[in-house]
């Protein structure tokens, strides 16, 4: 990925910096709970943008090694460090599908 991640993924940057910040564990307990909090706070347009960007992000980062992926997540404002690419993909995929559980 050669472009500035913040401009490529503005909604992820907003969510990562606002919900996966340095106090994520103290405030939310888990990254999953933090993204559930985002989902509750977000309006339908923000949720749709998030879902779209998660799909693009996962597609564009599938070949990155863990170090590069962590750097990108950090560049997007997250201070949570994913333990693995699989953990990050699972967290984002689950968060992007919260609609099915919260809105029926």
C-alpha positions, -999 to 999 in steps of 0.1 A, spaced: 0 0 0 17 31 -12 -8 58 -4 -15 75 29 -37 51 48 -56 80 64 -68 92 31 -75 56 18 -95 47 49 -109 78 66 -137 60 84 -113 33 98 -90 61 109 -118 78 127 -130 46 143 -95 33 152 -84 66 167 -117 71 185 -123 36 198 -90 16 197 -70 44 214 -45 40 242 -72 36 268 -92 10 250 -87 -17 276 -94 5 305 -125 21 289 -140 -9 270 -123 -39 283 -116 -54 249 -111 -42 213 -143 -61 204 -163 -42 231 -148 -9 218 -160 -16 183 -194 -26 196 -194 8 213 -186 25 180 -215 6 164 -239 18 190 -227 54 186 -226 54 148 -254 65 125 -264 43 95 -241 62 71 -211 58 94 -219 21 98 -221 16 60 -188 35 54 -172 13 81 -185 -19 65 -173 -8 31 -139 2 43 -134 -30 63 -140 -50 32 -115 -29 12 -90 -29 40 -90 -67 44 -87 -71 6 -58 -47 4 -39 -60 34 -43 -98 29 -7 -101 16 10 -79 43 32 -95 69 22 -89 105 48 -62 111 35 -42 81 -1 -48 91 6 -35 126 23 -4 112 -7 3 91 -31 -2 119 -10 22 140 -9 47 111 -47 46 111 -47 57 148 -51 24 167 -30 20 198 -42 -16 201 -17 -40 186 -33 -70 169 -17 -102 181 -21 -117 146 -35 -109 111 -62 -135 118 -72 -117 150 -74 -83 133 -94 -98 104 -118 -116 128 -123 -85 149 -130 -62 119 -152 -88 101 -173 -94 133 -176 -56 139 -187 -51 103 -215 -76 107 -229 -63 139 -259 -49 119 -273 -84 118 -273 -87 155 -283 -52 166 -308 -42 139 -323 -75 130 
